[in-house]
Amino acid sequence: MELFIYEHCPFCCRALMIVGLKQLDVDIGIIMEGDVETPTRMVGRKVVPILRRPDGSHMPESMDIVHYLDQSAAPALVQRGGDAAIDAWVERAWPLMLRLCVPRFTRTDFRELATPAAREAFVARETRAFGDLQALLDDSDKLLDELRPLLDELEPLLATRGEAIDESDFRLFPLLRSLTIVKGIGFGANSRRYLDAISARCRVALFDDKAA
Ligand SMILES: N[C@@H](CCC(=O)N[C@@H](CS)C(=O)NCC(=O)O)C(=O)O
């Protein structure tokens, strides 16, 4: 099987998590930003992640891929459902995360941005979605001030999280992992412990070394 991703993409992170958690023999392929043709040929539109299955068919949609790969090798590890409070927290934090992370993603050495044309395509796509990316970067302190109380609210939600992996982990970890690209983010102790634990269990690297 082969999983096609962008390295920066939080939805792709979900699929990488299950591959690492179950130590599956799945090749990782990078689709370049700006490459419309490859994903469109596979699933009819420009989107990642995409999984090529053993029969040659292609599957989009990150949570579908998570469950498909989880079922592909016993025992299944991902509990259906999750923690409604964590899911609600993710919903609230997601737009803020994007405004902090997207301008930084556009300036980072991800493999999908390895050519000038790919980086240009990414900047153009994200500028259409978010407006002036430099203005967002200039707003970082204000955005971080908005995020800090949310991160504080997350701490007690993580205090009681046990060993079991459920769907909420596939929503929360990609968001927190994205935020590791923001210098001085200042996670609480439980968030930091959670990030490091899931990163190690799922063999998905964080972005601390790329933080700006
Ligand atoms: N519902 C999809 C969403 C995937 C998604 O939005 N991926 C983004 C990348 S982060 C994408 O493909 N955007 C379109 C593009 O690259 O033009 C899933 O969960 O897999």
The ligand as an SDF file (V2000), in Angstrom:
LIG
                    3D

 20 19  0  0  0  0  0  0  0  0999 V2000
  -12.0450   15.5950    4.8080 N   0  0  0  0  0  0  0  0  0  0  0  0
  -10.7120   15.4140    4.2870 C   0  0  0  0  0  0  0  0  0  0  0  0
  -10.0000   16.7550    4.3100 C   0  0  0  0  0  0  0  0  0  0  0  0
   -8.6020   16.6710    3.7240 C   0  0  0  0  0  0  0  0  0  0  0  0
   -8.0500   18.0440    3.3800 C   0  0  0  0  0  0  0  0  0  0  0  0
   -8.7310   19.0750    3.4740 O   0  0  0  0  0  0  0  0  0  0  0  0
   -6.7970   18.0700    2.9660 N   0  0  0  0  0  0  0  0  0  0  0  0
   -6.1930   19.3130    2.5100 C   0  0  0  0  0  0  0  0  0  0  0  0
   -4.7210   19.3330    2.8230 C   0  0  0  0  0  0  0  0  0  0  0  0
   -4.4030   19.8080    4.4880 S   0  0  0  0  0  0  0  0  0  0  0  0
   -6.3140   19.3750    1.0100 C   0  0  0  0  0  0  0  0  0  0  0  0
   -6.1770   18.3570    0.3620 O   0  0  0  0  0  0  0  0  0  0  0  0
   -6.5840   20.5550    0.4580 N   0  0  0  0  0  0  0  0  0  0  0  0
   -6.7800   20.7300   -0.9600 C   0  0  0  0  0  0  0  0  0  0  0  0
   -5.5770   21.1470   -1.7070 C   0  0  0  0  0  0  0  0  0  0  0  0
   -4.4600   20.7160   -1.4280 O   0  0  0  0  0  0  0  0  0  0  0  0
   -5.7520   21.9260   -2.6270 O   0  0  0  0  0  0  0  0  0  0  0  0
   -9.9890   14.3780    5.1380 C   0  0  0  0  0  0  0  0  0  0  0  0
  -10.3110   14.2650    6.3370 O   0  0  0  0  0  0  0  0  0  0  0  0
   -9.1210   13.6780    4.6130 O   0  0  0  0  0  0  0  0  0  0  0  0
  1  2  1  0
  2  3  1  0
  2 18  1  0
  3  4  1  0
  4  5  1  0
  5  6  2  0
  5  7  1  0
  7  8  1  0
  8  9  1  0
  8 11  1  0
  9 10  1  0
 11 12  2  0
 11 13  1  0
 13 14  1  0
 14 15  1  0
 15 16  2  0
 15 17  1  0
 18 19  2  0
 18 20  1  0
M  END
$$$$
